[in-house]
Amino acid sequence: MKYLLLISFLLLVPNFFPAHLIELPESKVKEEDFDPVLTKRIQDMDDLENFVDSTVTARGIIFESEEYADLLSSIVRLRFFHSYSHYSLRENWLAAVAGRFFWYDLSAIVIPDDILQYPMAACSQQSIVLMEFFKRKRLPYRKVGFDGHFAVEGNMNGRWLYFDTNMEPEFPDGKRTSLSYLLKDDNLKELYKNVLRPEQIPTALGHPYYGKINELPAPQASLFHHATGFLSHWLWLIPLLLYGYISRRDRIKKRAELI
């Protein structure tokens, strides 16, 4: 029966190790905008919302204006450098093990507050943070998917505006617009001309599509991470409680035999 104590110990131990089973870069891996100060100031969605709101107030920016959209995009762009963030053993060891030994994506974080614990985030993860921000501000949003990339559109003042904080393209004349406009003529190619080579655009940005408006991003992965996060921290209690139950049952049985 002591094997239950061993199992409980083995299930508990990973919670004390901050190690990652998938190696994460210590600094940005390409030339891009990144402000490490924001990593310390913005560590969850509340921090992000408060930082944006305080900056908007200080600068006298009107909510839902193009200037507001540009500020939001700039803050998220500066907050992250490009690379996937993955769970450590201490944060969620079940997901970390699954990502290392079964499927890489299983440990790639999709919960917004958890993504903001890291300085790095891939295009899909930055999009998740943006969508959560729009949700909090009660602004319609939708995912924008390509063959090899993810971005977001947010609706402000009745207009869909395109956000790509990961690749950081500069809009011509500084005028943010919608994906539908960018898909006309060669506008998409013009937007990404300083980010991607012409031959890369069909591969990375081919076959664009919209997600449903206000759809929860990565619902299955989010459920998996919430469930494994809970189990990672508390699964060890099951064999411990079972050990206690069996021990108590055996003591009662021995007492009964002595009577």
URUR-V552719 format. One record per helix or strand. SS is the DSSP state (helix for helix, strand for strand). FROM is the first residue (numbers start at 1). LEN is the number of residues. If there is no record, write none. Layout:
BEGIN
ss->SS from->FROM len->LEN
ss->SS from->FROM len->LEN
END
This chain:
BEGIN
ss->helix from->3 len->14
ss->helix from->36 len->6
ss->helix from->45 len->15
ss->helix from->66 len->14
ss->strand from->81 len->1
ss->strand from->86 len->1
ss->helix from->89 len->13
ss->helix from->104 len->4
ss->strand from->108 len->1
ss->helix from->112 len->4
ss->strand from->120 len->1
ss->helix from->123 len->14
ss->strand from->141 len->5
ss->strand from->150 len->7
ss->strand from->159 len->5
ss->helix from->172 len->3
ss->helix from->179 len->4
ss->helix from->187 len->5
ss->helix from->198 len->7
ss->strand from->209 len->2
ss->helix from->219 len->16
ss->helix from->236 len->23
END
